[in-house]
Amino acid sequence: MLRFVLSRLVTFIPTFFGVTLVSFAFIRLLPGDPIQLLAGERSVSPERYAELEAQLGFDQPLWQQYFDYLFGIFQGDLGTSFVTRRPVLDEFMALFPATLELSICAIVLAVLLGIPAGVIAAVNRGKFFDQALMTTALVGYSMPIFWWALLLIIVFSSGLGWTPVSGRISLMYFFDTPTGFMLIDSAMSGEPGAFRSAVSHLILPTIVLATIPLAIIARQTRSAMLEVLGEDYVRTARAKGLAPLRVNGLHALRNAMIPVITVIGLSVGTLLAGAILTETIFSWPGIGKWMVDSIFRRDYQAVQGGLLIIAVIVMLVNLTVDILYGAINPKIRKR
Amino acid sequence: MTLLRTTLAAGAAVLALSAGASAQTLIYCSEGSPEGFDPALYTAGTTFDASSRQVYNKLVEFERGTTEIVPGLAESWEVSEDGTQYTFKLREGVTFHSNDQFEPSREFNADDVIFSFDRQGNEENPYNGYSGGTWEYFNAMSMPDLIESIEKVDEYTVRFNLTRPEAPFIANMAMDFASILSKEYADQLQEAGTPEMLNQAPIGTGPFEFVGYQKDAVIRYQANEDYWKGAAPIDNLVFAITPDASVRYQKLQAGECHVMPYPNPADLDAMESDESVNLMSQEGLNVGYLAYNTQVAPFDKVEVRKALNMAIDKQAIIDVVFQGAGTAAKNPIPPTIWSYNDAVEDDEYDPEAAQAMLEEAGVSDLSMEIWAMPVQRPYNPNARRMAELLQEDFAQIGVNAEIVSYEWGEYLERSKDMDRQGAVLLGWTGDNGDPDNFLAVLLGCDAVGGSNRAQWCHEPFDELIQQAKTTSDQEERTQLYEEAQVVFKEQAPWATIAHSVVFEPIRPEVQDYKIDPFGGHIFYGVSLAE
């Protein structure tokens, strides 16, 4: 098992360098000059332009800028945002807990509902429940996020008044957030009602963000289950007279899990991308909105730094998924 | 489910409370996050809303809701005969805010004024390079060339020596970059090795004290009890950062905020008839225009430019492109700026006369380019659509127009080119409410090859605006600018298209809110009805 983990880790290294290069190149390949954009309709004189270029280090040759970036990474320095003039890493870390909290809630919701739904649909293949569930999943998968979120806000927040429209916690509360995770910080704050407020603010964004992964997981679980349910060993288990719950839950589900875990792992990338829209609509102070703003402003340092961290997170998740395969299926370990 | 329901109900109750507690809290659903809190470092209105417009004062200020200059931290000022010396008499007894780290030991004085400007222009100043400062506005308003020195005459008198007479200087002193910071606070932070706190925990003399900021979520302020103009009627001011315009409207309806900026044009109809919303509106401090290249034939002929201007159906543009949130422009400055010449008559929309005029000028089979900006701006929410309408209008008089566009940075750069083919759609939002900021910046001879996209250098016009720049008498300046607008209209270097109309939906309980012509959001003087 250790060798398996190590071999996976080795493949991580070239990917990492690839990511640094891509993240560096991506934003620079987009047309648009950050200094021009900053000046807007106000013209910059050529002298002033040269001065700013030198100050921001854009006058260096590209390879030099890349190596500066690379050296910075190994010293834990992702540079300074051109817009806010603050370290990119600080900016990212201030916002990331909000995204992470929302993503975890969404993935938990998607898994908790998606897997049982998929299993039940597979077991009841072709029956009403299966068809209803799969239609719902298709609708969920195809739902435009923006429209879906606004619909929920209009019904549950403006209409029924059950949930707040947006934000992470009621503005009434004002306490330190040492962990950045509002659920934890609000519980620790000792303010009465703060935790409830944080939960109520999480409900709608979690539902919105979970919608697509939920649909994917349910569909994937169903098809994987159907495949496994047709296998000989499942028939044998049934023939032995084992309880249906035991057959489906233990024998079948465990073997159906591999593709499902893959999908869950891949969903992490989807979640971080989906977070951009969800965060914008719900005024959720996470990295999605920040990345979009940074791209529009051609904030080179922020975009390359942000992309790198996100890419590394997605890579780590997929590495974990790879290792999990090994744990679930010994055959993969030996390959 | 019971638990969930209780949670939801509690959440709703908490919100209701936060909207109408006994200490008056005004919640503003702002559209974005400030870049920082030192206004001189930045150029974005969102940043000024969060910093200079609540926390700081300037030597002179704009009377709320107007572009008129009134005393601020300077009680009065004098201009020397030759117009190169501005002497400000400072207000006594003004105190700076305090926070956990800082308690002011003295009142505001000349040292604070000198520090606030010196750090922007003097490379020796320890704060010159802090937070990667490039002092964009200080440079954009030509302060390094203009200010020769700043003298402390005594504790409460400061003199600015200028390199040349420049009447708009006083309006520049009311701009956000001219906010006055505490030198004592800056020195203390410098000593503690944390100068960047100046940009993160602002200390000013303004109506609101900064309390805290959670990035991308919320900014909190409390009223400055000792404010020299008297404490604000509200006790607390909260910015709830809400990037999506539809969501801001939902929050306004739900009572989760009192004031919101930048509504969706599509929501305006609903807001008009919504009882929970009071929809305010005013022309913005901007102009959207089509600049011909007056140095390239046949656009060097006044008749050709006039003829094209007469072919433009502005009302159609207002209806389609602005969806009603704009007004047709006849002058190069917006009506909210002093000296706006309302007597100027706009070119009549008359395609037939336009076509005849073109023929008279000996121009036939004219082909041209129309440049459409790739971005949305207040003065032009959809340049591509506007260009299409212009294309149709021009086709009616037999002019064949092709629409071109470039990436925004590229667009701005290429449109400066003096040999540029084609007419450029662009616009301008005013900085300091001075007519010079439009007329000289966009149409002066010095700006040819730069922000004068029409490449238009017309001596009679330039003489008027140069004279107005060096005259400090307001009435005289007004006359000169009024005259300049007449010359502009005759010469038609641009087709003036529109001024946007700014809409601000507020809750009915918000009292005395005024739309700021500069597009800012100012909450001093605003109160909430019980």
Interface residues (C-beta under 8 A of the other chain):
Chain A: P31 G32 D33 Q36 L37 L38 A39 G40 E41 R42 S43 S45 R48 L52 Q55 L56 T80 F82 V83 T84 R85 R86 E91 A94 L95 A98 L150 I153 I154 S157 S158 G161 W162 T163 P164 V165 S166 G167 R168 S170 L171 M172 F174 T177 G193 R196 S197 V199 S200 H201 I203 T280 I281 F282 S283 P285 G286 K289 W290 D293 R298
Chain B: T7 L8 A9 A10 G11 A12 V14 L15 L17 S18 A21 T25 I27 G32 E35 G36 L41 T43 S131 G132 G133 T134 E136 N139 A140 E196 N199 V211 G212 Q214 K215 D216 A217 V218 R220 V238 A240 I241 T242 P243 D244 S246 V247 Q250 K251 Q253 A254 E256 E407 W408 G409 E410 L412 E413 K416 L426 G427 W428 T429 A447 G450 S451
